[in-house]
Amino acid sequence: MRCRMAKIRLRELRKEKGISMRELAKRSRVSKSYISAIENGESSPTVDIIANCVER
């Protein structure tokens, strides 16, 4: 359930802020496909990735 909430919340927050997947990937220092995988529940972000998303 946590992974599902993380993916939904990431997508919601990204869209609320008007940030594209490409921009979030750039800010987080990961690939766009990795952001997509997180949002689709295919991958779980590490603490470092979450921190990079928040800090930038």
C-alpha positions in Angstrom: 0.0 0.0 0.0 2.8 2.4 0.8 4.3 2.1 -2.7 0.9 2.7 -4.3 0.5 5.9 -2.2 4.0 7.0 -3.0 3.4 6.8 -6.8 0.0 8.5 -6.6 1.4 11.2 -4.4 4.5 11.8 -6.5 2.3 12.2 -9.6 -0.1 14.5 -7.8 2.6 16.7 -6.3 4.5 16.9 -9.6 1.3 18.0 -11.4 0.3 20.5 -8.7 3.7 22.2 -9.1 3.4 22.1 -12.9 6.6 20.2 -13.2 7.1 17.8 -16.1 8.6 14.3 -15.6 11.7 15.5 -17.5 12.1 18.4 -15.2 11.7 16.3 -12.0 14.1 13.8 -13.4 16.7 16.5 -14.0 16.2 18.0 -10.6 16.4 14.6 -9.0 19.4 13.5 -11.0 17.7 10.4 -12.4 16.3 9.4 -15.7 12.8 10.3 -16.9 12.1 6.6 -17.3 12.9 6.1 -13.6 10.4 8.8 -12.6 7.8 7.1 -14.8 8.5 3.7 -13.2 8.0 5.2 -9.8 4.7 6.8 -10.8 3.5 3.6 -12.4 4.4 1.5 -9.3 7.1 -0.4 -11.1 9.9 0.9 -8.9 10.2 2.4 -5.4 12.3 5.5 -4.9 15.3 5.4 -2.5 15.6 7.9 0.3 18.3 9.7 -1.6 16.0 10.2 -4.6 13.2 11.5 -2.4 15.6 13.9 -0.8 16.8 15.1 -4.2 13.1 15.7 -5.2 12.4 17.7 -2.1 15.6 19.8 -2.0 15.5 21.1 -5.6 
